Amino acid sequence: MPQQYYNLVELARICSRQARLAQTKNVARTLRLMASEYMREAAKLDDGKISAIALVSLKEARQRHARSH
C-alpha cells in the first residue's frame, strides 16, 4: 500500500478525533466531512476499500454525534 494511503487514513482518524472534541456543531460537522473525504480518497488508492480501522473510527464519530443531538 502506498504511503499516501496511510497518510490519508491517519488524517481521517485525526479529523474524527477532533470532531469528537469540538466545542461547536459547525466545527464538528466540518471535521466529520473532512474525515469522510480523506477516507474516500484513501479508498480510491485501495480498489475502493475502506480500512476496517477507519470504518470503526467513522462509525464511532457518527454515533457520538447522534447521541449529542
SVG drawing of the C-alpha trace seen along z (x, -y; Angstrom):
<svg xmlns="http://www.w3.org/2000/svg" viewBox="-31 -26 36 30">
<polyline fill="none" stroke="black" stroke-width="0.4" points="0.0,0.0 1.4,-3.4 2.4,-5.8 -0.2,-8.2 -2.9,-5.7 -1.7,-5.5 -1.4,-9.3 -5.0,-9.8 -6.2,-7.2 -4.3,-8.9 -5.7,-12.3 -9.2,-10.8 -8.6,-9.5 -7.3,-12.9 -10.3,-14.7 -12.7,-12.1 -11.0,-12.5 -11.0,-16.3 -14.7,-16.2 -15.5,-14.4 -13.6,-17.1 -15.0,-20.1 -16.9,-22.6 -19.2,-23.8 -21.5,-21.8 -20.3,-23.6 -16.6,-22.7 -17.5,-19.1 -19.6,-18.8 -16.7,-20.2 -14.2,-17.8 -16.5,-14.8 -16.9,-15.8 -13.1,-16.2 -12.6,-12.7 -15.1,-11.2 -13.4,-12.9 -10.0,-11.6 -11.4,-8.1 -12.9,-8.3 -9.5,-9.4 -7.8,-6.5 -10.3,-4.0 -9.5,-5.1 -6.0,-4.0 -7.1,-0.6 -9.5,0.5 -12.4,-1.2 -12.0,0.5 -12.0,-1.5 -9.9,0.0 -11.7,1.7 -10.0,-0.6 -11.1,-3.7 -14.7,-2.4 -14.8,-1.9 -13.4,-5.4 -16.0,-6.9 -18.8,-4.8 -17.9,-5.9 -17.8,-9.5 -21.3,-9.3 -22.7,-7.5 -21.3,-10.2 -22.7,-12.9 -26.1,-11.2 -26.1,-11.0 -25.2,-14.6 -28.3,-15.7"/>
</svg>
